[in-house]
Amino acid sequence: MQVYLPLLLLLQVYLVVAYRSAQPAWNGVTPPGSIPDGRPFLPYYVPAGSVSVDDTSRSLIFSSHSWHNLSNPKYVDGTLHSTSTPGASMTYLFSGTGIQWFGTTGPSHGKTNVFLDGKQIGTSDGYAKNEAYQQRRWASDELVFGQHTLRIVNTDQGQGTTTDVDALVVRQTKAAKLGHKPDMILDASSHPSWTLVQRGVTGVSAMQLSVVSDNEAIIFDKVEHNPLTVNNHPAWGAVYNLETDHVRPLNVLSNSFCAGGTFLSNGTLISVGGNPVVTDKTSAADFGDLNGLQAVRLFTPCDDDKCDIFEDSDHIRMTSARWYVTVTRLDDGSALIMGGSKKGGWMNNATVNNPTFEFFPPKNIHGYNGLPIPSSFLKDTLNANLFPIAFTLPDGTVFVAANQDSMIYDWKKNEETRLPRFPNGVRVTYPMTGTAVLLPLAVANNYTPIIVVCGGSAVDDTKPGHELSSQAPASDQCVQMTLTPTGIAAGWEVDLMPTPRVMPDAVLLPDGKVVIVNGGRTGIAGYGNVKGQIGQSNADHPVFQPILYDPAKPLGQRFSSDGMPTSQIPRLYHSVATLVPSGDIMIAGSNPNLDVSNVEYQTEYRVEWLSPPYIAMARPSILGLPGNMLYRKEISVQVRLPPGTSNITISLMDLGFVTHAVHMNSRLVELVCTSSTLPTGSSDVTTLAIAGPPSSLIYPPGYGWLYVLADGVPSAGRRIMVGDGRAPPDDPGATVNLLDHTKGPTSKSEHDAQGG
């Protein structure tokens, strides 16, 4: 038997191995079958809504005679302008919202200064050991629509002296004007309590989003021509700094298209599943990416901007292929992975369905010894059962919803208990996508779980795409159930949102309220499948105004849009939203397209920040916090409280892993605390004695964010490790059995990527 490194050892060496320059998945290494004729990957790409300007165009002004026009079939349109003269420049006047400069990199190339509208905003170094053609040398996206001037100047700096211009790609669309204008939406100008501002761009389209530290979030995208680059190719992963809006690219090796994720008990984030290799069969470019269907990607947050994604499919992988997969963290700190499709596509069906559970790290449980555990629920809920909704409950079981049904799964006994069907024929999982939230687990009701599921569609999931329409109405239904014997017997309590929504995001706030953003009034999730597509979008009529859901209010009075601002950015398929430590809501994404597109509905990189009224109030602040919190043990937390504070509550939150309206692991647990004044003579500094969660059942071990609320007004959150920070249980035998009995991912594409 082959000897494999134990999983925990791999996790321990990750921080060292991940920094080493392993075989890249781009430019030089092409997995077998990914590029049939051996062509290299080229980043040059002209999205719909953009135009290419060749180097021979008279609109490009080259300085003097120091530039030479070269011919080669490897260049865009066969020509390229090149110079080795210091100070030689190219100037281009254009109208639009973005521009990209493409050229060659290689051993003779040096540094080039880049100026936009007369201001130097960057330097591009074209040096590389090996020559590569049609490379994106520099890009600026999301400019204010209008006239701009690009100027590049060759320098005598760097390891080479050459710079060149092969082509420019200009984004001409008026980004702010895209999408349908809002109708019947309140004007929030007279209600300054809520604010919405656009600030920052993500660099990669934000398909998946998770906060990883007090000032950073991680973003995953599918493989496509994003403006952010890494290792001289477009990136499809990034770390976004929540304080500075700086974006750092990540070198994701496998295609993370429609993956799921969670933190483990040791603070490592796992991203699992994805899509096969993108090839020209999908009408996209040959990217040279690795197959992501069985991928397990590891990311350990760091403070020095050096941490990156680690993948090793030979030793760390799932048992089988999963696309549109859901993950939830369990009370032992491991991950339960469920459902998905075995290959790319759109609507699930019996031929590609993966109706199983598995664990990471693998477990020897119920006689399966690391291999998939069949689920009758995930088999019975076809077709619209991708990205199941899941929440780990306070008794250690897991609530799972798919299509029109839901259940409670006892993973320790491998038992499924069915719950009442959702009312009125509403489907709530992809592509009839709704959203859900586990309401705050409170001390007063002994942490009784209450589930709320909102939106979706009653569209028939047995019909083919060409019989469905982007104009089919979404559902305004919002149902609630208390998961006790009495609550289950009573069934789903039906409420109605002010506006129907498909693909909404439900974001839990520290005060227990829920903000619902994003989504469309009509259609369903995906792209390129139904009739009446808008561009490629299967959905239409974006909802531009958030709504607030207050579970403490009576039925029929829980929803409000009072004071809510109105966005101008459509947020449809592949949109995300999450609470961040500051207490703001980060809203990003929207890309109902096969690749980057600049036509309605466009690939969206702009970030919006929705600020609740408490952001502008006198807020408590956390001054000191220990590194971790043990169960049932008290910690001391130094805080500064607003004058006159009479009531203090504590919210411990998991901010979740967000994708496709599923907020995996989103959670709020109320903690018990007492307070006393510090013996420092400072009357405004207080020490709070806060008890850890009663058990790992109430809050599974791993990262959490602690918010102190003074009379209902929350502080900024601070990250804390809940539990001892150890890795989840590792069974080397189960891992070896998994590897011995499963085939690793191949790079050969077997899918139709449309609809993803």
Secondary structure, DSSP 8 states (H G I E B T S, - for coil): ------HHHHHHHHHHHTTS----SSSS---TTTSTT----------TTEEEEETT-TTEEE-TT--EEEE-TTSGGGEEEEE--TT-EEEEEEEESEEEEEEEEBTTB-EEEEEETTEEEEEEE-B-SS-EEEEEEEEE-S--SEEEEEEEEE-S-SS--BEEE-EEEEE-S-GGG-S----S---GGG-TTSEEEEEEE-SS--SEEEE-SSSEEEEE--SS--S-EETTEE-SEEEEETTT--EEE----B--TT-EEEE-TTS-EEEE-------GGGTS-----B--TTBEEEE---SSS----B--TTTSB-SS--BS-EEEE-TTS-EEEE--BSS--SS--TTTB--EEEEES----TT-TTS-EE-HHHHHT-SS-BS-EEEE-TTS-EEEEETTEEEEEETTTTEEEE----GGG-B-SBTS-EEEEE--B-TTTTS--EEEEEE-B---TTS-GGG-BTTSB---EEEEEE-SHHHHHH--EEEE-SS--BS-EEEE-TTS-EEEE--EEEEEEEES-SBT-BTTEEEEEE--S-EEE-TTS-TTSSEE-TT----SS---TTEEEEE-TTS-EEEEE---SSS---SSS----EEEEEE-GGGGS---EEEE--SEE-TT-EEEEEEE--TT---EEEEEEE--EEETTEEET-EEEEE-EEEEE-TTS-TTEEEEEEE--S-TTTS-SEEEEEEEEETTEE---EEEEES--------HHHHHHHHHHS--------S--TT-
